[in-house]
Amino acid sequence: LKNVKTLNSAELRACLSKYKETNDVKIRDLIINSQLKDILYLCINYKTLHTDIDVQDLVQVANIGLLTAIEKYKDNKKIDFKDYVTYWVREVILNEFKGEINDK
């Protein structure tokens, strides 16, 4: 993760806009890679609350949330993309691990 380039908000908006126009997988992968640190951070924080869930499972599910965010995001200056990703990652994790969370 040290060598992964993080994009600032303006760069993310530009990449998202270009991805929406072209559906270029390389641009999508750049967006995904730029968010990996944030995804890992969210998963580790979530893991501290739910120790019975494997962090690797959380990361896989979180990536589904990230992909969902990329596809659904509309360039709206009111909502920052990183906040949108956080919403979708949490949503997907909660839905995926509903049984494990409710059992506590």
SVG drawing of the C-alpha trace seen along z (x, -y; Angstrom):
<svg xmlns="http://www.w3.org/2000/svg" viewBox="-30 -21 36 36">
<polyline fill="none" stroke="black" stroke-width="0.4" points="0.0,0.0 3.0,-2.3 3.3,-2.6 -0.4,-3.2 -1.2,-6.7 -4.0,-8.4 -6.0,-10.9 -7.3,-14.2 -11.0,-15.1 -10.4,-17.0 -8.4,-14.2 -11.0,-11.7 -13.8,-13.8 -11.8,-14.0 -11.2,-10.3 -14.8,-9.4 -16.0,-11.8 -13.6,-10.2 -14.6,-6.7 -18.3,-7.5 -17.6,-8.8 -15.3,-6.0 -15.9,-2.9 -12.1,-2.5 -11.2,0.3 -7.7,-1.2 -9.3,-4.4 -11.7,-2.4 -8.7,-0.4 -6.9,-3.7 -9.9,-4.9 -10.1,-1.5 -6.4,-1.5 -6.5,-5.1 -9.2,-4.1 -7.5,-0.9 -6.0,-2.6 -9.4,-4.1 -11.1,-0.7 -8.6,1.1 -9.0,-1.6 -12.8,-1.2 -12.4,2.6 -9.9,2.6 -12.1,0.2 -15.1,2.4 -13.1,5.5 -12.5,3.9 -16.2,3.9 -16.9,7.3 -13.9,9.5 -15.6,12.7 -15.6,11.5 -12.4,12.0 -10.8,8.9 -10.1,10.4 -13.9,11.1 -14.5,7.5 -12.1,6.2 -13.7,8.4 -17.2,7.2 -15.9,3.6 -14.6,3.7 -18.1,4.6 -19.2,1.4 -16.5,-0.5 -17.5,0.8 -21.1,-0.1 -20.1,-3.6 -18.1,-4.0 -21.0,-2.9 -23.7,-4.9 -21.9,-8.1 -23.1,-11.2 -20.8,-14.2 -22.6,-16.2 -20.5,-18.8 -22.6,-18.4 -21.4,-14.9 -17.7,-14.1 -16.8,-10.8 -15.0,-9.5 -18.0,-10.0 -20.1,-8.2 -17.7,-5.3 -17.9,-5.1 -21.7,-5.0 -21.7,-2.2 -19.0,-0.2 -20.8,-0.3 -24.1,0.5 -22.8,3.6 -20.9,4.8 -24.1,4.4 -26.1,6.3 -23.6,9.0 -22.9,9.7 -26.4,9.0 -26.7,12.3 -23.4,12.0 -24.1,8.5 -27.6,9.1 -26.5,12.2 -24.4,10.0"/>
</svg>
